[in-house]
Amino acid sequence: MVLTIVGSGYVGTALARQLQLQRQAVPLVLTTTSELRLRELNPLADRVQICDATNPDHLRKALHNSSVAVFTLGPKGNRQGDVDLYRSTFEECFHCLSSVIAELPALHHIIYTSSCSVYGHASDAWVNEDTPARPRTARGEVLLESERLVMQLMEENRKVCVLRLAALYGPGREIKDRLRGLAGKQLPGDGGSFSNWVHVEDAAGAALAAINGCWTGLVNVVNDEPLRDRDLVDRTLIQQGLERVRWTGAPAPAPPFSRCISNHRLKDLGYRLQHPTLFS
Ligand SMILES: NC(=O)c1ccc[n+]([C@@H]2O[C@H](COP(=O)([O-])OP(=O)(O)OC[C@H]3O[C@@H](n4cnc5c(N)ncnc54)[C@H](OP(=O)(O)O)[C@@H]3O)[C@@H](O)[C@H]2O)c1
């Protein structure tokens, strides 16, 4: 058995580190699109493969003899908002996988890290994996279509699991660093929308548990505590001794986007969060 992680970014490399700690006997292949990253990734894997997952030859080679493939792809560069880039990364990758899957008979488990953004707005209500996904953005639509494409590959001898990750934080992406610039500022609205978060160690930990437990279907990967924006911002600023934000109460410029995402299924599957809340 070979395990391949396609897309070795924040989540992919965190997963590779956890696999190393677990001293798994299974050979690990990591992919990157960039020659420049080979040296950085080499110590984490048995093999590092150059792979643009939208290229059938690359993907076939990267997944040759793999029994498990974890897709932790993200759009490249800093144009995170570009919907065409989302489409050409996620949808094209799974169209490509679909085109080569018949040549990958060893592949029996596919895991894809999607996003809770597929849920859209739910007026503060709790949502779970049975709640119909109604993305509010074009990027969310692309992610939902990508889930559909990868789920289509499920067969009797090939399981597919989609992990819907909440907003990620952790080393290098600390919330305090991201929110510091808001200190003392005036913001529109009342900060009442809920956001949902997960530590990168739990995103990777859930992916590892999905591999070990051969999970199938949808699983939300989110911590225990949805937080209203005003609580998140204030608590983060106060912890750093900074001035809090003043919410003007005026209508916010963006349409509302608020929901509390349930992690009951994650827990029912036996996963124990390492970071149950943001401030723990
Ligand atoms: N970040 C978040 O807050 C968040 C929240 C919810 C869900 N997620 C989900 O988790 C995924 C992973 O997030 P992340 O933060 O780990 O992303 P990331 O750090 O940006 O890493 C994504 C990796 O994908 C690789 N990649 C990009 N285009 C590719 C292509 N065409 N073929 C093969 N590999 C390609 C890149 O590899 P190279 O640069 O090495 O070429 C990059 O390292 C997201 O895309 C999303 O689905 C993330």
PDBQT file of the ligand as one rigid body, heavy atoms in Angstrom, charges set to zero:
ROOT
HETATM    1  N1  LIG A 301      -7.206  27.440   4.456  1.00  0.00    +0.000 N 
HETATM    2  C1  LIG A 301      -8.394  27.409   5.040  1.00  0.00    +0.000 C 
HETATM    3  O1  LIG A 301      -8.747  28.201   5.969  1.00  0.00    +0.000 OA
HETATM    4  C2  LIG A 301      -9.382  26.334   4.638  1.00  0.00    +0.000 A 
HETATM    5  C3  LIG A 301     -10.667  26.392   5.166  1.00  0.00    +0.000 A 
HETATM    6  C4  LIG A 301     -11.566  25.432   4.787  1.00  0.00    +0.000 A 
HETATM    7  C5  LIG A 301     -11.198  24.439   3.901  1.00  0.00    +0.000 A 
HETATM    8  N2  LIG A 301      -9.943  24.374   3.402  1.00  0.00    +0.000 N 
HETATM    9  C6  LIG A 301      -9.637  23.290   2.450  1.00  0.00    +0.000 C 
HETATM   10  O2  LIG A 301      -8.362  22.740   2.638  1.00  0.00    +0.000 OA
HETATM   11  C7  LIG A 301      -7.614  22.823   1.425  1.00  0.00    +0.000 C 
HETATM   12  C8  LIG A 301      -6.156  22.901   1.762  1.00  0.00    +0.000 C 
HETATM   13  O3  LIG A 301      -5.918  24.117   2.440  1.00  0.00    +0.000 OA
HETATM   14  P1  LIG A 301      -4.440  24.611   2.729  1.00  0.00    +0.000 P 
HETATM   15  O4  LIG A 301      -4.582  25.813   3.595  1.00  0.00    +0.000 OA
HETATM   16  O5  LIG A 301      -3.595  23.464   3.154  1.00  0.00    +0.000 OA
HETATM   17  O6  LIG A 301      -3.987  25.085   1.256  1.00  0.00    +0.000 OA
HETATM   18  P2  LIG A 301      -2.542  25.563   0.802  1.00  0.00    +0.000 P 
HETATM   19  O7  LIG A 301      -1.635  25.759   1.961  1.00  0.00    +0.000 OA
HETATM   20  O8  LIG A 301      -2.763  26.696  -0.119  1.00  0.00    +0.000 OA
HETATM   21  O9  LIG A 301      -1.968  24.306  -0.003  1.00  0.00    +0.000 OA
HETATM   22  C9  LIG A 301      -2.577  23.851  -1.165  1.00  0.00    +0.000 C 
HETATM   23  C10 LIG A 301      -1.563  23.089  -2.001  1.00  0.00    +0.000 C 
HETATM   24  O10 LIG A 301      -2.217  22.704  -3.216  1.00  0.00    +0.000 OA
HETATM   25  C11 LIG A 301      -1.206  22.561  -4.188  1.00  0.00    +0.000 C 
HETATM   26  N3  LIG A 301      -1.774  22.788  -5.513  1.00  0.00    +0.000 N 
HETATM   27  C12 LIG A 301      -2.306  23.924  -6.018  1.00  0.00    +0.000 A 
HETATM   28  N4  LIG A 301      -2.735  23.724  -7.278  1.00  0.00    +0.000 NA
HETATM   29  C13 LIG A 301      -2.459  22.434  -7.569  1.00  0.00    +0.000 A 
HETATM   30  C14 LIG A 301      -2.656  21.630  -8.716  1.00  0.00    +0.000 A 
HETATM   31  N5  LIG A 301      -3.234  22.095  -9.836  1.00  0.00    +0.000 N 
HETATM   32  N6  LIG A 301      -2.232  20.349  -8.682  1.00  0.00    +0.000 NA
HETATM   33  C15 LIG A 301      -1.650  19.840  -7.567  1.00  0.00    +0.000 A 
HETATM   34  N7  LIG A 301      -1.438  20.556  -6.446  1.00  0.00    +0.000 NA
HETATM   35  C16 LIG A 301      -1.841  21.837  -6.456  1.00  0.00    +0.000 A 
HETATM   36  C17 LIG A 301      -0.127  23.570  -3.885  1.00  0.00    +0.000 C 
HETATM   37  O11 LIG A 301       1.083  22.885  -4.066  1.00  0.00    +0.000 OA
HETATM   38  P3  LIG A 301       2.505  23.592  -4.430  1.00  0.00    +0.000 P 
HETATM   39  O12 LIG A 301       2.399  25.025  -4.009  1.00  0.00    +0.000 OA
HETATM   40  O13 LIG A 301       3.483  22.815  -3.649  1.00  0.00    +0.000 OA
HETATM   41  O14 LIG A 301       2.653  23.428  -5.862  1.00  0.00    +0.000 OA
HETATM   42  C18 LIG A 301      -0.352  23.911  -2.396  1.00  0.00    +0.000 C 
HETATM   43  O15 LIG A 301       0.731  23.555  -1.596  1.00  0.00    +0.000 OA
HETATM   44  C19 LIG A 301      -8.253  24.068   0.761  1.00  0.00    +0.000 C 
HETATM   45  O16 LIG A 301      -8.042  24.260  -0.536  1.00  0.00    +0.000 OA
HETATM   46  C20 LIG A 301      -9.723  23.834   1.051  1.00  0.00    +0.000 C 
HETATM   47  O17 LIG A 301     -10.270  22.913   0.170  1.00  0.00    +0.000 OA
HETATM   48  C21 LIG A 301      -9.035  25.304   3.752  1.00  0.00    +0.000 A 
ENDROOT
TORSDOF 0
